[in-house]
Amino acid sequence: MEYIRVHFDLRDIRDVLANGNVVGQTETELTLPPNFYRITLSGTGYSPASWSGVVSGTTPSQPLPIRFTKL
Protein backbone atom coordinates (compact mmCIF):
# COMPACT_ATOMS: atom_id res chain seq x y z
CA MET A 1 0.00 0.00 0.00
CA GLU A 2 0.98 3.62 -0.53
CA TYR A 3 0.27 6.65 1.64
CA ILE A 4 -0.87 10.19 0.85
CA ARG A 5 -1.85 13.18 2.96
CA VAL A 6 -4.05 15.75 1.26
CA HIS A 7 -3.77 19.23 2.77
CA PHE A 8 -6.48 21.87 2.44
CA ASP A 9 -8.10 24.14 5.05
CA LEU A 10 -8.22 22.80 8.61
CA ARG A 11 -11.56 24.59 9.11
CA ASP A 12 -13.06 23.07 5.92
CA ILE A 13 -12.50 19.31 5.85
CA ARG A 14 -13.36 17.83 2.45
CA ASP A 15 -13.75 14.37 0.99
CA VAL A 16 -10.74 13.28 -1.08
CA LEU A 17 -11.49 11.55 -4.37
CA ALA A 18 -9.01 9.32 -6.19
CA ASN A 19 -10.06 8.69 -9.79
CA GLY A 20 -13.60 9.75 -8.81
CA ASN A 21 -13.92 7.50 -5.75
CA VAL A 22 -14.02 8.83 -2.18
CA VAL A 23 -10.99 7.47 -0.31
CA GLY A 24 -11.10 9.57 2.86
CA GLN A 25 -10.88 13.15 4.09
CA THR A 26 -8.35 15.95 3.96
CA GLU A 27 -5.77 16.27 6.75
CA THR A 28 -5.57 12.51 7.40
CA GLU A 29 -3.23 9.80 6.14
CA LEU A 30 -4.89 7.84 3.36
CA THR A 31 -3.84 4.49 1.88
CA LEU A 32 -4.03 3.57 -1.79
CA PRO A 33 -2.58 0.81 -3.95
CA PRO A 34 0.38 2.02 -6.03
CA ASN A 35 -0.98 3.51 -9.25
CA PHE A 36 -1.51 6.68 -11.29
CA TYR A 37 -4.23 8.84 -9.74
CA ARG A 38 -6.21 11.99 -10.36
CA ILE A 39 -6.91 13.48 -6.92
CA THR A 40 -9.73 15.97 -6.40
CA LEU A 41 -11.75 17.32 -3.47
CA SER A 42 -15.48 17.38 -2.91
CA GLY A 43 -17.21 20.69 -3.49
CA THR A 44 -15.81 23.76 -5.21
CA GLY A 45 -13.62 26.72 -4.35
CA TYR A 46 -10.15 25.18 -4.37
CA SER A 47 -7.04 25.25 -6.52
CA PRO A 48 -5.62 23.44 -8.40
CA ALA A 49 -8.69 21.73 -9.88
CA SER A 50 -6.92 18.38 -9.53
CA TRP A 51 -3.57 16.71 -8.86
CA SER A 52 -2.42 13.91 -11.15
CA GLY A 53 0.56 11.61 -10.70
CA VAL A 54 1.95 8.26 -9.68
CA VAL A 55 1.68 7.33 -6.01
CA SER A 56 4.51 4.96 -5.10
CA GLY A 57 7.54 4.71 -2.85
CA THR A 58 5.80 6.14 0.20
CA THR A 59 5.79 4.98 3.82
CA PRO A 60 3.40 5.58 6.72
CA SER A 61 5.92 8.03 8.18
CA GLN A 62 6.53 9.72 4.80
CA PRO A 63 3.22 9.99 2.95
CA LEU A 64 3.08 11.86 -0.35
CA PRO A 65 1.89 15.41 0.45
CA ILE A 66 -0.73 16.83 -1.92
CA ARG A 67 -1.77 20.45 -1.38
CA PHE A 68 -4.89 22.32 -2.39
CA THR A 69 -5.57 25.98 -1.62
CA LYS A 70 -8.91 27.54 -0.76
CA LEU A 71 -10.04 30.24 -3.19
Steps between C-alpha positions, in 0.01 A plus 500: 500500500598862447429803717386854421402799711280757330528848651229764467338727761488366856166679550350348181556124493414352160461154354801391293425327171748277318395437140146606598468275806490633857803364687489710817522858623753780487758532779520124565734229374334304222605165352481408133645224284796621292364649178447817296228716655302815438430649844218749552298635793127506556327831442640807328719796586847346498811507285642319312193329352677165535835333567615220271798270545639165602473407867783263591803475725326643805499384862261560790752745646561669162169527315486687170381855580238642263396862554188687399432866577166656586387770257 
